[in-house]
Amino acid sequence: MKKILKQILFLSLMVSVFASCKKDENQTLYQGAAKPVALTASNYSDPTILNSSKTSAEVLTLDWNNPEYKFNTGASSYDVVYLIQVDTVGSNFTNPRKQEIAVPANLTKTFKSGEFNDILVSGSKLKLKEGIPHEVEVRIKATLGNNAAPVYSNAFSFVVTPHEDLNKPRLWITGSGTGSNWTNSPPDSQEFTYLGDRKFQIEIDFQPGGQYKFLSKRGAWQPQWGGCEPTGGSISENPGGGSDPKEINTPDEAGKYRITVDLDAKTCTIVKI
């Protein structure tokens, strides 16, 4: 009986070893990429000046090759994921603010002016300043699946000047304490500078005894912001259809002041400069 049990145990062990070997034989093992991703650029000028009136104009075409990932079973049958990385020259793509744009696996991408401008300024982590030239560089990052086995192309660099962000939030100051007096269409000189992340800043001369508010849509009284003290503090909003916030009084001392408004935090800072 013991002999029979030993034979059964031996046969079971052999079956297990054989199955394990077959399993190892069927494993798919990554063996590297046959060659790096090669990037070429065309349909561009250096320097490139992006034009807000020609947002549909083509300004840059990128072409690259499949990195030909290899496995022990042969060429890759997995989907390759491509990202176009855009950064300013000098950081070697280590800048945490670099932009990454996912593209279909068709090995080419043509950017239109408005699209590329958005990458540089509108909602962009790069937040490049408008109207001045910047040296940027572009490369391709290829991966398998969820960021596995990354392969990078050569980098291509050129000088580009972005135009004004047509989609950015805007803010104006209006009231008896300003040069325009009360109007829902204040002049350009009373528009805040947009700092990004719905933060704004303006420098303005104040005289005691005036009042003012902020408007985020030129030609309309709402959305309207106000309600803080002459030295700053919390502000409130009437987005439309509700009660308007109270006016903000100008400071007791005449002079030039810097006003910083954060619409997300709903705060206003007023400092004499």
C-alpha positions in Angstrom: 0.0 0.0 0.0 2.8 2.4 0.9 4.5 1.6 -2.4 1.4 2.5 -4.3 1.0 5.8 -2.4 4.7 6.6 -3.2 4.1 5.9 -6.9 1.0 8.1 -7.0 2.8 10.9 -5.2 5.7 10.7 -7.7 3.4 10.8 -10.7 1.6 13.9 -9.2 4.9 15.6 -8.7 6.0 14.9 -12.3 2.7 16.2 -13.7 3.1 19.4 -11.6 6.7 19.9 -12.8 5.7 19.3 -16.4 2.8 21.8 -16.2 5.1 24.4 -14.7 7.6 23.9 -17.5 4.9 24.3 -20.1 3.7 27.4 -18.3 7.2 28.9 -18.4 7.5 28.1 -22.1 4.3 30.0 -22.8 5.4 33.2 -20.9 5.7 36.4 -23.1 8.9 38.2 -22.2 9.8 41.7 -23.2 13.2 41.9 -25.0 13.5 45.6 -25.7 12.8 48.0 -28.5 14.5 47.4 -31.9 15.3 51.1 -32.3 14.4 54.5 -30.7 11.6 56.6 -31.8 12.8 59.0 -34.6 11.1 62.4 -34.7 11.0 64.8 -37.6 9.3 68.2 -37.9 7.9 70.0 -40.9 5.3 72.6 -41.9 6.7 75.2 -39.4 8.8 78.4 -39.4 11.5 79.3 -36.9 10.7 81.6 -35.3 6.9 81.0 -35.3 4.5 83.7 -34.3 1.0 82.4 -33.5 -1.8 84.6 -34.6 -5.1 84.9 -32.7 -7.0 85.7 -36.0 -5.7 82.5 -37.7 -6.3 79.8 -35.1 -7.1 77.2 -37.7 -3.8 77.7 -39.6 -1.4 74.7 -39.5 1.8 75.6 -37.7 3.7 72.3 -37.0 3.6 68.7 -38.2 5.4 65.9 -36.3 6.2 62.4 -37.7 7.8 59.5 -35.9 8.3 55.8 -36.3 7.0 52.8 -34.3 9.7 51.8 -31.8 9.1 48.1 -32.7 8.9 46.6 -29.3 10.2 43.0 -29.3 9.1 40.0 -27.3 10.3 36.4 -27.2 7.2 35.6 -29.2 8.2 38.1 -32.0 7.2 41.7 -32.8 4.8 43.5 -30.4 1.1 42.8 -30.8 0.4 45.2 -27.9 -0.9 48.8 -28.5 1.8 51.4 -28.3 0.8 54.6 -26.5 2.3 57.9 -27.7 2.6 61.1 -25.8 3.9 64.4 -27.3 5.9 66.2 -24.6 6.3 70.0 -24.9 8.7 71.9 -22.6 10.9 75.0 -22.5 14.5 74.4 -23.6 16.9 73.8 -20.8 15.0 71.5 -18.4 15.6 68.3 -20.4 11.9 67.5 -19.9 12.3 67.3 -16.1 10.1 70.3 -15.6 7.0 69.2 -13.7 5.0 71.8 -15.7 5.8 70.2 -19.1 2.8 69.4 -21.2 1.9 65.9 -22.4 -0.5 65.4 -25.2 -1.9 61.9 -26.0 -2.2 61.1 -29.7 -3.6 58.1 -31.6 -1.1 55.5 -32.8 -0.9 56.9 -36.4 2.7 58.1 -36.2 1.9 61.7 -37.1 0.3 64.9 -35.7 -0.4 68.3 -37.2 -1.0 71.2 -34.8 -3.2 74.1 -35.7 -2.3 77.6 -34.3 -5.0 77.8 -31.8 -4.4 74.2 -30.5 -0.7 74.8 -30.1 -1.3 78.2 -28.4 -3.6 76.5 -25.9 -0.8 74.0 -25.1 1.6 76.9 -24.3 -0.8 79.3 -22.4 -4.5 78.3 -22.1 -5.1 76.0 -19.2 -1.5 75.0 -19.6 0.9 73.9 -16.9 3.7 75.8 -18.8 1.9 79.1 -18.5 4.2 80.9 -20.9 3.8 84.7 -21.2 1.9 85.9 -24.2 3.4 88.1 -26.8 7.1 87.3 -26.2 9.3 84.6 -27.9 10.0 81.3 -26.1 12.4 78.5 -27.1 10.4 75.3 -26.7 11.3 71.7 -27.4 9.2 68.7 -28.4 9.7 65.0 -28.2 7.8 61.7 -28.4 7.4 59.3 -25.5 6.3 55.8 -26.5 5.1 53.3 -23.9 3.4 49.9 -23.7 0.1 50.0 -21.9 0.2 51.7 -18.6 3.5 53.6 -19.0 5.6 50.5 -19.3 8.9 50.3 -21.1 9.2 54.0 -22.1 11.2 54.9 -25.2 12.0 58.5 -26.1 12.6 60.2 -29.4 15.2 62.8 -30.2 14.1 66.4 -29.2 13.1 69.1 -31.7 13.3 72.7 -30.6 12.2 76.0 -32.1 11.2 79.6 -31.1 7.5 80.4 -30.8 5.6 83.5 -29.7 2.1 82.6 -28.3 -0.7 85.1 -28.6 -3.3 86.1 -25.9 -5.2 83.3 -24.4 -8.7 83.7 -26.0 -10.3 81.5 -23.3 -8.7 83.0 -20.2 -10.9 84.5 -17.4 -10.9 88.3 -17.4 -11.6 91.0 -14.8 -12.1 94.7 -14.8 -12.4 97.4 -12.1 -15.2 100.0 -12.2 -16.7 102.6 -9.9 -16.5 106.2 -8.7 -13.0 105.5 -7.4 -11.7 104.8 -10.9 -11.1 106.9 -14.0 -14.2 105.6 -15.8 -16.7 106.2 -13.0 -19.5 103.6 -12.9 -19.8 101.7 -16.2 -20.1 98.1 -17.2 -17.7 98.7 -20.1 -14.6 99.9 -18.4 -11.5 100.8 -20.6 -8.6 98.6 -21.3 -6.5 100.5 -18.7 -8.9 99.1 -16.0 -8.5 95.4 -16.9 -6.6 93.2 -14.5 -3.5 91.2 -15.5 -4.4 87.5 -15.4 -1.9 85.6 -13.2 -3.4 82.1 -13.8 -5.5 79.9 -11.6 -8.3 82.6 -11.6 -6.0 85.1 -9.9 -5.7 88.7 -11.1 -3.7 91.8 -10.3 -3.9 95.5 -11.2 -2.1 98.7 -10.0 -4.3 101.8 -9.8 -4.3 105.3 -8.3 -6.9 105.9 -5.6 -8.3 109.0 -3.9 -10.3 108.8 -0.6 -14.1 108.8 -0.8 -14.5 106.7 -3.9 -16.1 103.2 -4.4 -15.5 100.4 -6.8 -16.4 96.8 -7.8 -15.1 94.1 -10.1 -16.7 92.8 -13.3 -15.8 89.6 -15.1 -17.8 90.2 -18.2 -17.4 93.4 -20.2 -20.7 95.0 -21.1 -22.7 93.4 -18.3 -23.2 94.1 -14.6 -22.9 90.5 -13.7 -21.0 88.5 -12.8 -20.0 91.2 -10.2 -17.6 91.0 -7.3 -17.2 93.2 -4.2 -17.8 93.5 -0.5 -14.3 93.5 1.0 -12.8 96.2 3.3 -10.6 99.1 2.0 -7.6 97.0 3.0 -8.8 93.8 1.5 -10.4 90.6 2.8 -13.2 88.3 1.6 -15.2 89.2 -1.4 -18.6 87.9 -2.6 -20.2 87.4 -6.0 -23.4 88.0 -7.8 -23.1 85.6 -10.8 -26.4 86.9 -12.1 -30.0 87.1 -10.9 -29.1 87.6 -7.2 -28.3 90.5 -5.0 -25.2 92.6 -5.8 -22.4 92.7 -3.2 -21.7 96.0 -1.5 -19.2 98.5 -3.0 -15.6 98.6 -1.9 -14.5 101.9 -0.4 -11.2 103.4 -1.6 -8.5 103.7 1.1 -8.3 106.7 3.4 -4.8 107.6 2.0 -4.4 108.7 -1.6 -1.8 106.9 -3.7 -1.0 104.0 -6.0 -2.3 100.6 -4.9 -1.8 97.0 -6.0 -5.0 95.0 -5.9 -4.8 91.2 -6.1 -8.0 89.2 -6.5 -8.4 85.4 -6.2 -11.8 84.4 -7.5 -11.5 80.8 -6.3 -10.5 81.7 -2.7 -12.8 84.8 -2.9 -10.2 87.1 -1.5 -8.9 90.6 -2.3 -5.6 92.0 -1.2 -5.0 95.8 -1.4 -1.5 97.1 -0.8 -0.1 100.7 -1.1 3.0 100.7 -3.4 
